[in-house]
Amino acid sequence: MSEKDRKELNQEFAEKENDINKAEEKKLNNYDTFVDQDDNSIHEDIETVMRKYDRESNTRIWTGKPKVIITVILAAFSLWCIYVTLFATFLEEIRLTSFLGLIIMMGFLIYPAKKGTQKINYMPVGDIIFMIVGTGAFLYFTFNANAIVNQGTRFAWYQIIIGIIGIAALIEVTRRCVGLPILIVAAFFLVYALAYGLTNPEFFGRVRYLVRNLFYTKEGIFSTPINVCSKYIVVFIIFGAFLERTGISNFFISLANCIAGRFAGGPAKVAVISSALCGMVSGSSVGNTVTTGSVTIPMMKKTGYKPEFAGAVEAASSTGGQIMPPIMGAAAFLMADFVGVPYSDIIGRAILPAVLYFMGIFISVHLEAKKLNLNGIPVEQLPKFRNLIKKSYLLLPLVMLVVWVSGNYMTMQRAASLAIVLSIVVSLFDKENRITPYKIVDALQAGAKSTITVGAACGVAGIISGTITMTGLANDLINAIVGVAGSHLIIALVLTMLCCIVLGMGVPTTANYCIMAATTAPILIRMGVPILAAHFFVFYFGIVADITPPVALAAYAGSAIAKSNPMKTAFTASKLAIAVFIVPYVFCYNPQMLLIDTTPGNLILIAITSMVGIFGVTSALEGYCYAHMNPVIRIMAAVGGLLLIIPGAVTDITGLALVIGMVVIQKAISRKEKRAVQG
């Protein structure tokens, strides 16, 4: 072959190789574009779901310099809150009024008057005026706090008008970021107070009295809910924002994969564990359902779970995160203040009920996987535990927070503040999630934004509880229900449960708990239920409203991601969360489950029998244990499980016999079916 031919051949090979490389590059580019489009689609779906079911996601769109200004305002608010809770020594009225005044200002800056497409960098003149006068009403109180506190009950009409403006601004911000349900409740009690509840014969006299008590005293807006929110909750919300930016959510998901991913129905078990851990920190049923569910729900569907079941698992687990110690969302801090016990007592007593709740869901997903013959995630696709353990330092802020608080080494707000600093320090060891100055500002502004909703809801909860107190309606309600119930505690418990679920539909957990603590918890206490058990009862049923039809926001959010029927998803989520419908009744009848008047031996016995009981009830609901159950066996399992959950020697022995009998029968049926298949 001549030199010329060789050069031409080499050139031809080079051109072909170049064409091949270009084709491969084109394929790769097309694939990257497809992946980006898919990711964008998923991201858009998440945004759509959040905007539909989570009012906190319906925000104005700020870009450029306006966005920078808003971010600085929000970040400065968080820093101010931390400073005030740690170092401020001024009058409490100054702290509370300035806190709510800034909440009002930020609420109007962030949330538009209605849902829908928002103009970029636009705020209507009406909103600006309302924001200024609403914020000004609270700041008027701030700058005149000493004089107002000392002026007694004589208020000028202009002060009453200022109070009305402040109340109206709070109600409007709450409508925008929380929704109508809590306002409907507030409106009912306000109308009742003005029409019937107050004794002043003149209407304007009743208005003056109502506004003075709601706006200028600690019996209304500035009562316990907003006091606890401004003193404790806000710092823990900011801590949660910093913790999320350390990558702890991904760590929790990876940890759950390591623990349960390889077993039958692994993705659903991963969802239960990771959602419990993430929901504990986030404190938002809907938010956690959407964020964690965007990862876990597609995994569950791919494994073989039905869409309704996948969405329900995520919703039930995310909702239960708020009863998961040690953080328990935000309402646990309110409970500690309402009941008058240390926060460490609350988290200690919440352990067993939380274990039973998640155990029930875990057993359900396991039995469903066995029933459908589903596999786990291939081992080669799971994260390696030895690699994950290297990032266990991410848990240090949570661990130290619990140590500091439970050991009474310092106040809750100081412990949370130090935990924020510690979360920044531990992030420095992780290049991917290192908290930079930009992330610090982002965490501060995210914490402030989350505080708007909680603060506004707590303010309205103060209006409700204050109105109930000043009209004497609380006593009337208590006397009425106690009269209907008579000596039958179960009637009072059922009525209280219905009140909690109805009032909890679409209402944030913190606000719902405040309302229930002021209205229905005293009913149970009057019936002889210990104060802690009564408050846990209303707390749990307020939370479960997020997955209980017809207004099951967390379940509907899960169904939107799973592309399933919303109502079926909600009913399935309620079935999965069966423990939370049973356990509160049990600890009202026998408070030993909450470590009240018990011994270590009794506690161990209660824990074991309750867990076996949850297994029996869950098996009955699933209709499967080793093999499909007939109706008689399902009833046998359900009755046995319920008897085991109810503490007592006779109930325990009878229940254990029924559950063991069910297992033996089902095991025999399973062997018979296998022999029939083999034969």
Secondary structure, DSSP 8 states (H G I E B T S, - for coil): --HHHHHHHHHHHHHHHHHHHHHHHHHHHHHHHHHHHHHHHHHHHHHHHHHHH-GGG---B--HHHHHHHHHHHHHHHHHHHHHHHH--S-HHHHHHHHHHHHHHHHHHH--SSSS---BT---HHHHHHHHHHHHHHHHHHHTHHHHHHSTT---HHHHHHHHHHHHHHHHHHHHHT-HHHHHHHHHHHHHIIIII---SSHHHHHHHHHHHHHSSTTTTTSHHHHHIIIIIHHHHHHHHHHHTTTHHHHHHHHHHHHHTTSTTHHHHHHHHHHHHHHHHH--HHHHHHHHHHHHHHHHHHHT--HHHHHHHHHHHHHHGGGSTTT-TTHHHHHHHHHTS-HHHHHHHTHHHHHHHHHHHHHHHHHHHHHHT-----GGGS--HHHHGGGGGGGHHHHHHHHHHHTTSS-HHHHHHHHHHHHHHHHTT-STT---HHHHHHHHHHHHHHHHHHHHHHHHHHHHHHHHHHHTHHHHHHHHHHHHHTT-HHHHHHHHHHHHHHHTTTS-HHHHHHHHHHHTHHHHHHTT--HHHHHHHHHHHHHGGGGSTTS-HHHHHHHHHHT--HHHHHHHHHHHTHHHHHHHHHHHH-GGGGTSS--HHHHHHHHHHHHHHHHHHHHHHHTBSSSB--HHHHHHHHHHHHHHHS-SHHHHHHHHHHHHHHHHHHHHHHHHHHHHHH-
